Amino acid sequence: MKFKDINKNEYTIQFKRPDARKHGWCSGFYYFPENGKGKIQIDPDMSHQLILNTLIHEVAHAYFDDATETDTTKFANCLSRLLYTNLQFRSGNLNQIIA
């Protein structure tokens, strides 16, 4: 999966566990773009709700890089809860995306 931020940086989303030796344990990690290319890694071995939350959190970093970690977490928690609860993300279709 790929997307571009408002500055036209292109990000690749990888569903693989971020390297704990570099970052400590985390569910996802946002790599700041270099030469217009960035990446986001998300641990696929989590619940669907946590994968959705982590994806939103890391994409928010790409769009709002001046936001604090606390604000980014609050935003991701709110949006993922709304989407997961109200838009049927519990159906299992997320498995097709992370495969």
C-alpha positions as CSV (number, residue, x, y, z in Angstrom):
1,M,0.0,0.0,0.0
2,K,1.2,3.5,-0.8
3,F,0.0,7.1,-0.3
4,K,1.3,10.6,-0.6
5,D,1.2,13.3,2.0
6,I,0.4,17.0,1.4
7,N,4.1,17.6,0.6
8,K,4.0,14.9,-2.1
9,N,6.3,12.6,-0.1
10,E,5.4,9.0,-1.0
11,Y,5.0,6.4,1.8
12,T,5.0,2.7,1.6
13,I,3.1,0.8,4.3
14,Q,4.6,-2.5,5.3
15,F,2.9,-5.0,7.5
16,K,5.9,-6.3,9.4
17,R,7.0,-5.9,12.9
18,P,9.2,-2.8,13.4
19,D,12.8,-3.6,14.5
20,A,12.7,-3.6,18.3
21,R,16.5,-3.3,18.4
22,K,16.3,0.1,16.9
23,H,13.0,1.4,18.3
24,G,12.1,-0.7,21.3
25,W,8.8,-2.6,21.1
26,C,6.2,-0.7,19.2
27,S,3.1,-1.6,17.3
28,G,4.1,0.6,14.4
29,F,6.8,3.0,13.3
30,Y,6.8,6.1,11.0
31,Y,10.1,6.6,9.1
32,F,10.6,10.3,8.2
33,P,10.8,10.6,4.4
34,E,14.2,11.0,2.7
35,N,14.4,12.1,-0.9
36,G,10.6,12.1,-1.0
37,K,10.2,8.5,0.2
38,G,9.1,7.4,3.6
39,K,7.7,4.2,5.1
40,I,5.5,3.0,7.8
41,Q,5.8,-0.4,9.4
42,I,2.9,-2.0,11.3
43,D,3.1,-5.2,13.3
44,P,0.5,-7.6,11.6
45,D,0.3,-9.9,14.6
46,M,-2.2,-7.7,16.5
47,S,-6.0,-7.5,16.6
48,H,-7.7,-5.9,13.7
49,Q,-8.7,-3.0,15.9
50,L,-5.1,-2.4,17.0
51,I,-3.9,-2.6,13.4
52,L,-6.4,0.0,12.3
53,N,-5.5,2.2,15.2
54,T,-1.8,1.9,14.5
55,L,-2.3,2.6,10.8
56,I,-4.2,5.8,11.6
57,H,-1.7,6.9,14.1
58,E,1.3,6.4,11.8
59,V,-0.4,8.1,8.8
60,A,-1.3,11.0,11.1
61,H,2.4,11.4,11.8
62,A,3.0,11.8,8.0
63,Y,0.3,14.5,7.7
64,F,0.8,16.3,11.0
65,D,4.5,16.0,11.8
66,D,4.3,18.9,14.2
67,A,1.6,17.2,16.4
68,T,2.7,15.8,19.7
69,E,2.7,12.0,20.3
70,T,-0.1,12.5,22.8
71,D,-2.3,14.4,20.3
72,T,-1.6,11.9,17.6
73,T,-2.5,9.0,19.9
74,K,-5.8,10.8,20.9
75,F,-6.7,11.4,17.2
76,A,-5.9,7.8,16.2
77,N,-7.8,6.4,19.2
78,C,-10.9,8.5,18.4
79,L,-11.0,7.8,14.7
80,S,-10.2,4.1,14.9
81,R,-12.9,3.7,17.5
82,L,-15.4,5.4,15.3
83,L,-14.5,3.4,12.2
84,Y,-14.1,0.1,13.9
85,T,-17.4,0.4,15.8
86,N,-19.6,1.9,13.2
87,L,-18.2,0.8,9.8
88,Q,-17.9,-3.0,10.3
89,F,-14.1,-3.2,10.4
90,R,-14.7,-6.3,12.6
91,S,-15.8,-8.4,9.6
92,G,-12.3,-9.8,8.9
93,N,-11.6,-8.1,5.6
94,L,-8.5,-6.6,7.1
95,N,-6.8,-9.9,6.6
96,Q,-6.8,-9.4,2.8
97,I,-5.0,-6.1,3.2
98,I,-2.2,-7.2,5.5
99,A,-1.4,-10.5,3.7
